[in-house]
Each structure stands twice: as structure tokens, then as C-alpha cells.
Amino acid sequence: MDWDKVIGHENIKKQLKEMVQQNRLSHALLFLGKEGSGALPLAIEFAKYIVCQPKSAPVVEDLFGGMSALPTSINDDDMTAAKQRAEQLIHPDLHFTFPVIPKKSGDKPISADYIKEWREFVQIYPYGNVYDWLLSINAENKQGNITAEECHDILKKLSLKTYESEYKVLVLWMPEYLGKEGNKLLKLIEEPPANTLFILVAENEEKILPTILSRCQLVKIPSLQTSEIEKALIQRANCSEETARQVASICEGNYREAIQLLQHSEEDWQSLAKDWLKFIIRRMLPEQVKWVDEMSKLGREKQKQFLRYFNHLLEQSIRIKVLGIDRVHLPENEKDFAVRLNKIASVSQQEAIVEELDKASYYIERNANGKMLFQALSIKLHHIILNKVTVEV
């Protein structure tokens, strides 16, 4: 298995291998990590590692009353073929469940209906989120679900014997999308058939059915370190060290976000932020209206990235104020802007702005009208900076 496909998490990789080697596998594991942390690619590599373990020889009583192992027919060629099937995600003992949508009205979809698209998706976008997945199957504006029919299909598949591996493994991505129909799986998770392993991969613990959560051994996947993302961007995305360092510093341990930022690294977010502040502070209303109109046309992803970048500058400005300029390492243009921000607003004001930008990003995620949102945000920033108050608009 190619564990190097998974960025960082070396200690977790080691612990997972030891669980298999020392026969300490729990029947149900929950990989819990924020978006972009790598919980899904880590779970998939672990599942491939398990199904590619040599199958134990059956032990029987011999003619003399002793116990001996029967010879097995598994050879090196068989193992190589099994590894190849696992790499292609077509191993017969490796199963997947994930949110899906009906292909047409009245359909009762299951994951198997989308297995080809799923294999392509996780090979190309292993750090993608549910939005990316639904977008890849042309379902951007539809709500994915893990259906009752899917639960029945799981029960059916896992009731069968393994084909060629010691274990049969189900990777269930985003159990948050399991509604009350998830209760159909409780008995199976609690008392699974022999040599059956569940690997659940989630982002939000609070949205998982408590009855399922209580039956799983938790494996926490931390956010990636800035240095790990920087290295991955240089090696995998072939970007420059300077660009990788800047992107890694603002993506908050989220590799998916890093890739998104990299795709728009040519955008001059800093100039946009400078113009916005200038129009707000100097009360240049026509220019401000034009700026809001242009920003509303950028699209949801770019709007979020701009807000994230502005937040990054504000956070660095606060660090400079608290720690001193010599202890904060930034490109000169960003450092200069951060210093200017300290002249415009106090730490408490900047913290209030950060909070408003976070709220705006939240609303953009939920399809808020861009023009109305940035106009309201401009008014809020005006009051925070010039009147030193926060307001609800």
C-alpha cells in the first residue's frame, strides 16, 4: 500500500499498522477529522492494507488428535493481484458507502449505483469534501443522503463470506448523512459477522447518531501542520516555495482549501482588501458600491477565499501587536499591510472584524446573496473602525 499518498500523520499510520500486526483491530473504527485533514485517504489506505494481508490458514484436528494448519493456495502472484485490485478499489472484500442522490425521480439510490464515479473521485480528489463529490456527479444543488436502501445493501453484502482476504471491510464516508435509517445498522455494527470491519469517516461528531457513535472506537485525525501542507504543495502541485508557504500559512491545516487557494493564487486579494478598507474609511460610497458589485460577481469559492485571506492578514496584524514585528515571519508586502492595519484598528476592533468575516463566510456557504452580504459587511466594518462599535445589520 502506498501510505505516502497520505500527507503527514506518521504516528497514526504507525499505530494503525501495529493494530493489524498485533491483532488488536476493533470491529468498528471512527476516523474523525476536519475537512482537508486527510481522514478519508487515510481510511482508504488502511482498508487496502487490511484486505491485502495474507489469509490465515484454517486450523483443523489431525488424525492423531492434534491441531494443524491446512496448506493454503495463496502465492506471491495471488497477493500481487490482490494488491493491484485494492489499489484500483475493486477488491471484492473492500466496500464503500457514501452520500448519493437519485439519478431520476422516484429512484432509491445506493452507493453501488455510483461506484465508478466514486473510484474516479477518490483517485483524483482524495482530499475533497461532500460538496466536491456532489459536484462531480452533477448534484451541486441537491442534498446527498445515505438511504435506507443503502443500509439494506450493507446488511446483504456484509452477510457474505470473504472472497480472498482475511477481512471484509466497509468504508462508510460521512455517517453524518445517515438519518434514523442508520439504526438499521446498529446490531450489525455491535455484533458484526466474523472478520468484518467497519471504518466510518466523519467531519462532525455532533451530527452522527449517538447510537452509532457509542459503538465505534474513535481515531482522531488532527489538522495538518503548515510545514506538511507546504511540502505537499511543492512536491504534488509543483508550485514555488514562496507560493506554497503563503498558501499553507492561511489554509488552517486544510489541504483541500490549500488546493483551492492555489488555483486562485494569481488573484490579488491584498489589493482588493486595501481598496475595500480605503473606500470604507474615506466614505467613498460610489467606489464602495462598485467594489461590492464586482465582489458579488466573483462566485462563492472566490468570495470565501478573499474573506479567509483578509482574516489571515488581520490575525497576523494582531500577532505583530502582541508579539512584536520581529517575531512574526511574513512576506514584506503582507507585513507592511498588517502593520498598517494596526494603525487603523485596535486589537479589539480587529477581533470584531474577524468575527464578522467568519460569519460572512458561513453565510456564503449557505448561498447568501453576495451583493447584499458584502454591502451589509461594509456597513458593519464602517461602524467597527470609525465608530468603534459592533452592529447587527
C-alpha positions as CSV (number, residue, x, y, z in Angstrom):
1,M,0.0,0.0,0.0
2,D,1.2,3.5,-0.8
3,W,0.9,5.2,2.6
4,D,2.9,8.1,1.1
5,K,-0.3,9.2,-0.7
6,V,-1.5,10.4,2.7
7,I,0.1,13.7,3.8
8,G,1.6,13.6,7.3
9,H,0.1,11.7,10.2
10,E,3.1,9.4,10.5
11,N,2.3,8.4,14.1
12,I,-1.3,7.5,13.2
13,K,-0.1,5.4,10.2
14,K,2.3,3.5,12.5
15,Q,-0.4,2.9,15.1
16,L,-2.8,1.6,12.5
17,K,-0.3,-0.9,11.1
18,E,0.5,-2.1,14.6
19,M,-3.2,-2.7,15.3
20,V,-3.2,-5.1,12.4
21,Q,0.1,-6.7,13.1
22,Q,-0.7,-7.2,16.8
23,N,-4.3,-8.4,16.1
24,R,-5.8,-5.5,18.0
25,L,-8.4,-4.5,15.4
26,S,-11.7,-3.2,16.7
27,H,-14.7,-4.2,14.7
28,A,-15.8,-0.6,14.2
29,L,-13.5,2.5,13.9
30,L,-14.5,6.1,13.5
31,F,-11.9,8.3,11.8
32,L,-12.8,11.8,12.9
33,G,-11.1,14.7,11.2
34,K,-11.9,18.1,9.9
35,E,-12.3,18.8,6.2
36,G,-8.9,18.6,4.4
37,S,-7.2,16.7,7.3
38,G,-6.9,13.5,5.2
39,A,-9.2,11.3,7.2
40,L,-10.7,9.8,4.0
41,P,-7.4,8.9,2.2
42,L,-6.0,7.6,5.5
43,A,-9.1,5.3,6.0
44,I,-8.9,4.1,2.4
45,E,-5.1,3.2,2.6
46,F,-5.8,1.5,5.9
47,A,-8.7,-0.5,4.4
48,K,-6.5,-1.5,1.5
49,Y,-3.7,-2.5,3.9
50,I,-6.2,-4.8,5.8
51,V,-7.6,-6.6,2.8
52,C,-4.1,-7.2,1.4
53,Q,-3.0,-9.1,4.5
54,P,-2.3,-12.8,3.8
55,K,-5.2,-15.0,4.7
56,S,-4.6,-17.3,7.7
57,A,-4.5,-21.0,7.1
58,P,-7.5,-22.8,8.7
59,V,-6.6,-25.0,11.7
60,V,-8.2,-28.5,11.9
61,E,-7.8,-31.5,14.1
62,D,-5.5,-34.1,12.5
63,L,-5.8,-37.9,12.6
64,F,-3.8,-38.1,15.9
65,G,-5.9,-35.6,17.8
66,G,-3.5,-32.7,17.4
67,M,-4.3,-29.4,15.7
68,S,-2.5,-28.4,12.5
69,A,-2.9,-25.7,9.8
70,L,-4.1,-26.7,6.3
71,P,-1.9,-25.6,3.5
72,T,-3.2,-22.6,1.6
73,S,-3.1,-22.0,-2.2
74,I,-2.2,-18.3,-1.8
75,N,1.1,-17.5,-3.5
76,D,3.0,-14.3,-4.4
77,D,1.2,-13.9,-7.6
78,D,-2.2,-14.0,-5.8
79,M,-1.0,-11.4,-3.3
80,T,0.3,-9.1,-6.1
81,A,-3.1,-9.4,-7.9
82,A,-4.9,-8.7,-4.7
83,K,-2.8,-5.5,-4.1
84,Q,-3.5,-4.4,-7.6
85,R,-7.2,-4.8,-7.1
86,A,-7.1,-3.0,-3.8
87,E,-5.2,-0.1,-5.4
88,Q,-7.9,0.2,-8.1
89,L,-10.5,-0.1,-5.3
90,I,-12.1,-3.1,-7.0
91,H,-11.0,-5.7,-4.4
92,P,-14.1,-8.0,-3.7
93,D,-13.7,-7.6,0.1
94,L,-13.5,-3.8,0.1
95,H,-16.8,-2.0,0.1
96,F,-17.8,1.7,0.2
97,T,-20.8,3.7,1.3
98,F,-21.2,7.5,0.7
99,P,-23.9,10.1,0.2
100,V,-25.8,9.7,-3.1
101,I,-28.7,11.3,-4.9
102,P,-31.5,9.7,-7.1
103,K,-30.4,9.5,-10.8
104,K,-34.1,10.2,-11.7
105,S,-37.3,10.9,-10.0
106,G,-38.5,8.0,-7.9
107,D,-35.2,6.3,-7.7
108,K,-34.0,4.7,-4.5
109,P,-30.2,5.1,-4.9
110,I,-27.4,3.1,-3.3
111,S,-23.7,3.7,-3.4
112,A,-23.2,0.8,-5.8
113,D,-25.0,3.0,-8.4
114,Y,-22.2,5.4,-8.3
115,I,-19.2,3.2,-7.6
116,K,-17.4,4.0,-10.9
117,E,-17.7,7.7,-10.3
118,W,-16.6,7.2,-6.6
119,R,-13.4,5.4,-7.6
120,E,-12.5,8.2,-10.0
121,F,-13.3,10.8,-7.4
122,V,-11.2,9.5,-4.6
123,Q,-8.3,8.9,-7.0
124,I,-8.4,12.4,-8.3
125,Y,-9.7,14.4,-5.3
126,P,-8.8,12.3,-2.2
127,Y,-9.0,15.4,0.0
128,G,-12.3,16.6,-1.5
129,N,-15.4,17.2,0.6
130,V,-19.1,16.3,0.1
131,Y,-19.6,19.5,-2.0
132,D,-16.8,18.4,-4.3
133,W,-18.3,14.8,-4.5
134,L,-21.8,16.0,-5.3
135,L,-20.4,18.5,-7.8
136,S,-18.6,15.6,-9.6
137,I,-21.9,13.7,-10.1
138,N,-23.7,16.9,-11.2
139,A,-25.6,17.3,-8.0
140,E,-24.3,20.6,-6.7
141,N,-27.8,21.9,-5.7
142,K,-29.1,18.6,-4.3
143,Q,-28.9,17.1,-0.9
144,G,-27.0,13.8,-0.7
145,N,-28.1,11.1,1.6
146,I,-27.2,7.6,2.8
147,T,-30.5,5.9,2.3
148,A,-32.5,3.1,4.0
149,E,-31.9,1.1,0.8
150,E,-28.2,1.6,1.2
151,C,-28.4,0.2,4.8
152,H,-30.2,-2.9,3.4
153,D,-27.5,-3.3,0.8
154,I,-24.8,-3.1,3.5
155,L,-26.6,-5.8,5.5
156,K,-26.7,-8.0,2.4
157,K,-23.1,-7.5,1.4
158,L,-21.5,-8.0,4.8
159,S,-23.5,-11.1,5.5
160,L,-21.5,-12.9,2.8
161,K,-18.2,-14.7,3.4
162,T,-14.9,-13.0,2.4
163,Y,-13.7,-13.9,-1.0
164,E,-9.9,-13.7,-0.7
165,S,-9.0,-11.6,2.3
166,E,-9.0,-12.4,6.0
167,Y,-11.4,-9.5,6.5
168,K,-14.1,-7.8,4.6
169,V,-14.0,-4.0,5.1
170,L,-16.7,-1.3,4.7
171,V,-15.5,2.3,4.5
172,L,-18.6,4.5,5.3
173,W,-17.8,8.1,4.4
174,M,-19.8,10.9,6.1
175,P,-22.1,9.0,8.6
176,E,-23.5,12.5,9.3
177,Y,-25.7,11.8,6.3
178,L,-27.3,8.8,8.0
179,G,-30.7,9.6,9.4
180,K,-32.8,7.4,11.6
181,E,-32.4,4.7,9.0
182,G,-28.9,4.3,10.3
183,N,-30.4,2.5,13.3
184,K,-30.8,-0.5,10.9
185,L,-27.1,-0.9,11.2
186,L,-26.8,-0.9,15.0
187,K,-26.9,-4.6,15.5
188,L,-24.6,-5.2,12.6
189,I,-22.0,-2.8,14.0
190,E,-22.3,-4.1,17.5
191,E,-22.3,-7.8,16.6
192,P,-20.8,-8.0,13.1
193,P,-20.2,-11.2,11.2
194,A,-16.8,-12.8,11.7
195,N,-13.9,-10.9,10.3
196,T,-15.9,-7.8,9.4
197,L,-14.6,-4.3,9.9
198,F,-16.4,-1.0,9.7
199,I,-14.4,2.2,9.1
200,L,-16.5,5.3,9.5
201,V,-15.0,8.6,8.3
202,A,-16.6,11.8,9.6
203,E,-16.0,15.5,10.0
204,N,-18.6,16.4,12.6
205,E,-19.0,14.2,15.7
206,E,-22.1,16.1,16.8
207,K,-24.1,15.1,13.7
208,I,-23.5,11.4,14.0
209,L,-26.3,9.2,15.5
210,P,-25.3,8.8,19.2
211,T,-26.2,5.1,19.0
212,I,-23.7,4.6,16.2
213,L,-21.0,6.8,17.8
214,S,-21.1,4.8,21.0
215,R,-20.3,1.6,19.1
216,C,-17.1,2.8,17.5
217,Q,-13.5,3.2,18.6
218,L,-12.5,6.8,17.9
219,V,-9.4,7.6,15.9
220,K,-8.9,11.4,15.9
221,I,-7.2,12.8,12.8
222,P,-5.7,16.2,13.6
223,S,-5.5,19.0,11.1
224,L,-2.3,19.0,9.0
225,Q,0.7,21.1,10.1
226,T,1.6,24.1,8.0
227,S,5.0,22.6,7.1
228,E,3.3,19.4,5.9
229,I,1.0,21.3,3.6
230,E,3.8,23.4,2.3
231,K,5.9,20.4,1.5
232,A,3.0,18.6,-0.2
233,L,2.2,21.7,-2.4
234,I,5.8,21.8,-3.6
235,Q,6.0,18.1,-4.3
236,R,2.5,17.4,-5.6
237,A,1.3,20.7,-7.1
238,N,4.7,21.8,-8.3
239,C,4.3,25.3,-7.0
240,S,7.1,27.6,-5.9
241,E,8.4,27.6,-2.3
242,E,7.1,31.1,-1.8
243,T,3.6,30.4,-3.1
244,A,3.5,27.1,-1.1
245,R,4.5,28.9,2.1
246,Q,1.9,31.7,1.7
247,V,-0.9,29.3,0.9
248,A,0.0,26.9,3.7
249,S,0.0,29.7,6.2
250,I,-3.6,30.7,5.6
251,C,-5.4,27.3,4.8
252,E,-5.6,26.4,8.5
253,G,-4.4,22.8,8.2
254,N,-6.9,22.1,5.4
255,Y,-5.2,20.6,2.3
256,R,-8.4,20.9,0.2
257,E,-8.5,24.6,1.0
258,A,-4.8,24.9,0.1
259,I,-5.5,23.4,-3.4
260,Q,-8.5,25.8,-3.8
261,L,-6.3,28.8,-2.8
262,L,-3.6,27.6,-5.1
263,Q,-5.9,27.6,-8.1
264,H,-6.6,31.3,-7.5
265,S,-3.2,32.3,-6.2
266,E,-3.0,34.8,-9.1
267,E,-5.8,36.8,-7.5
268,D,-4.6,40.0,-5.9
269,W,-6.6,39.6,-2.7
270,Q,-4.4,42.2,-0.9
271,S,-5.3,44.9,-3.4
272,L,-8.9,44.1,-3.0
273,A,-8.7,44.3,0.8
274,K,-6.8,47.7,0.6
275,D,-9.3,49.2,-1.8
276,W,-12.2,48.0,0.4
277,L,-10.8,49.5,3.5
278,K,-10.0,52.7,1.7
279,F,-13.5,53.1,0.4
280,I,-15.0,52.4,3.8
281,I,-12.7,54.7,5.8
282,R,-12.9,57.6,3.4
283,R,-16.6,57.1,2.9
284,M,-16.2,56.8,-0.9
285,L,-19.7,55.4,-1.4
286,P,-19.8,55.2,-5.3
287,E,-16.5,53.3,-5.3
288,Q,-17.7,51.1,-2.5
289,V,-20.9,50.2,-4.4
290,K,-18.8,49.4,-7.4
291,W,-16.4,47.3,-5.3
292,V,-19.4,45.3,-3.8
293,D,-20.8,44.8,-7.2
294,E,-17.5,43.4,-8.6
295,M,-17.1,41.2,-5.5
296,S,-20.6,39.7,-5.8
297,K,-19.7,38.5,-9.4
298,L,-16.6,36.5,-8.3
299,G,-18.5,33.4,-7.2
300,R,-18.9,31.7,-3.9
301,E,-15.5,30.0,-3.7
302,K,-13.5,33.1,-4.5
303,Q,-15.6,35.2,-2.1
304,K,-14.7,32.7,0.7
305,Q,-11.1,32.7,-0.2
306,F,-11.0,36.5,-0.1
307,L,-12.5,36.6,3.3
308,R,-10.1,33.9,4.5
309,Y,-7.1,35.8,3.2
310,F,-8.4,39.1,4.8
311,N,-8.8,37.2,8.1
312,H,-5.3,35.9,7.8
313,L,-3.9,39.4,7.5
314,L,-5.9,40.6,10.5
315,E,-4.7,37.6,12.6
316,Q,-1.1,38.4,11.6
317,S,-1.7,42.1,12.5
318,I,-2.8,41.0,15.9
319,R,0.2,38.8,16.3
320,I,2.5,41.6,15.4
321,K,0.8,43.8,18.0
322,V,1.1,41.2,20.7
323,L,4.4,39.5,19.9
324,G,6.3,42.3,18.1
325,I,7.1,42.6,14.4
326,D,10.4,40.7,14.7
327,R,8.7,37.5,15.9
328,V,6.2,37.3,13.0
329,H,7.5,36.0,9.7
330,L,5.6,37.2,6.7
331,P,6.4,38.4,3.2
332,E,7.3,42.1,3.2
333,N,4.1,43.2,1.4
334,E,1.9,41.3,3.9
335,K,3.9,42.5,6.9
336,D,3.6,46.1,5.7
337,F,-0.2,45.7,5.3
338,A,-0.5,44.1,8.7
339,V,1.4,47.0,10.3
340,R,-1.0,49.5,8.6
341,L,-4.0,47.5,9.9
342,N,-2.7,48.1,13.5
343,K,-2.7,51.9,12.8
344,I,-6.3,51.7,11.5
345,A,-7.9,49.5,14.2
346,S,-7.1,48.3,17.7
347,V,-6.8,44.6,18.6
348,S,-10.4,44.5,19.9
349,Q,-11.6,46.1,16.7
350,Q,-9.7,43.7,14.6
351,E,-11.1,40.8,16.6
352,A,-14.6,42.1,15.9
353,I,-13.8,42.3,12.2
354,V,-12.5,38.8,12.2
355,E,-15.8,37.6,13.8
356,E,-17.8,39.4,11.2
357,L,-15.8,37.9,8.3
358,D,-16.2,34.5,9.8
359,K,-20.0,35.0,9.9
360,A,-20.0,36.2,6.3
361,S,-18.1,33.1,5.2
362,Y,-20.6,31.0,7.0
363,Y,-23.5,32.7,5.1
364,I,-21.8,32.4,1.8
365,E,-21.6,28.6,2.3
366,R,-25.3,28.7,2.6
367,N,-25.9,30.6,-0.6
368,A,-26.4,34.1,0.8
369,N,-26.8,36.9,-1.8
370,G,-23.3,38.2,-2.4
371,K,-24.2,41.8,-3.1
372,M,-26.4,42.1,0.0
373,L,-23.9,40.3,2.1
374,F,-20.8,42.5,1.2
375,Q,-22.9,45.7,1.4
376,A,-24.0,44.8,4.9
377,L,-20.5,43.8,5.8
378,S,-19.1,47.1,4.5
379,I,-21.6,48.9,6.8
380,K,-20.5,46.8,9.8
381,L,-16.8,47.4,9.2
382,H,-17.5,51.1,8.9
383,H,-19.1,51.2,12.3
384,I,-16.4,49.0,13.9
385,I,-13.5,51.0,12.5
386,L,-14.9,54.6,12.6
387,N,-17.4,54.4,15.4
388,K,-15.6,51.7,17.5
389,V,-18.9,49.7,17.9
390,T,-20.3,46.4,16.5
391,V,-23.8,46.4,15.0
392,E,-26.2,43.9,13.7
393,V,-27.3,44.6,10.1
